Amino acid sequence: MSLFCCFKTLPLPDWAVVLVWIGIYGGMGRAAWWANRDLAQPNRAAPLALLTAGAVQSWLFWVSPSLAAIALTDAAGVVLSAVTFLAFRETLPQASLCLLPWVIWMPLTLAFKLVALAG
């Protein structure tokens, strides 16, 4: 399986997908920084754990053996990004805004892969 085989299912050039993920990881990092900056925040462990799980989930893309497996990983990412966003919104509302690119991108990329699987 080629490293960029799944990118062919997206109606975007490879470099645009890379830029999207740079923005998403930047937002994740900013949200984590915001949570760690406020050490007095009592409920920051759960959002940070979810954010870590989201980062790991997104890295599974690179080791998924097929487009169907990648679509399944993306489906998990849709749920995980939404739950993480809601957890951050409850405890650190300003940090949750950093996660919006991830929340928006996951359903889009899943839809592209489902269309490719159906076609």
N, C-alpha and C positions, 0 to 999 in steps of 0.2 A: 504494500500500500504506500503510495507516494505521500510525502509529508503534507502536501498541499492539495491532495485529491478532493477533499471535501470543499475546498474553496471554489471548485468548478461548479458547484451547485448553487453558488450565490451569484446574483446579478450585479456583482461589484468586482472591480479588479482586485487582485490579491493585496496590493499595497493599501487599498482603502480598508479592507478587513483588518489588516495589521494596525492601521491607524485607529480604527474603532476600538480594538483591544488595548492599545496603548492608553486610550482615553478611559476605558473601563478599569484597567488595572491602576491607573492614576487616581481615579475616583475611589477605588477600594482602599488604596494606600492613604489617601487623604482622610477617608472616613475612619480608618484604623488609627491614624495619627490623632485625629480629633478625640476619639474615645480614650486613647492612652494619655492624652494631654490633660484631661480632666480626671485626675486620680481620685477625686472626692466623689465622682459619679458612682453611686452604689450598684447600679444594675448594668454595668457595661460588659460583664463576662459573657452573657448569652449572645448579644449582638456580635461581639468579637469572635466567639466560637462559630457562629453562623457564617460570618465573613470569611473565616479561615476555611470552613467547609466549602464555601462558594469558590474560593480560589483553587482549592484542590479539585473540585468538580470541573472547573473550566480547564484545568490542565489535563484532565482525562481525555479531552479531545485528541490530543497528540498520540495517545496509545490505543484509541478505539480501533478495532479491526475492520469495521465496515461502516458504510453510510447509515445503516439501520442502528448500529450501536451508537454512532454519533448523535443520531436523532433522539435516541433514548436518553443519552447524556444531556442533550439540550433540553429535553422535557423536564428532567430533574433540575436543570438550571433555571428554567422558568419558575418553578415552585420555590427553589432555594433563593433566587434573587428577590422574589416578592416577599417571602417570609423575612429575609434579612432586612429588606427595606422597612418593613413594618416594625421589626424589632428596634431598628435604629430610630425610626420615627417616634417610638414611645419613649426612648431614653435620651436620644441626642438628635432632636429634629433637624438641626442645621447640618449634621453629618449625613443624615439620610438623603439629602439633596445630591450629595456626591455619588450616590448609588443609582441615580436615575438613568444614566446611560446604560448600565448593566440591565436594569429592569426593562428598559425599552428594547434593547438589542436581543435579549434571549427569545422572546416570542417571534421576533422577525426571523432570526436565523433558524429557529425550529420550523417555521412555516416554509422557508426556502428548501429545507431538507425534506420535509414531507412532500412537497411538490415534486422534488427530484425523485423521491422514492416511488411516488404514484405514476410518474411519467416513464 
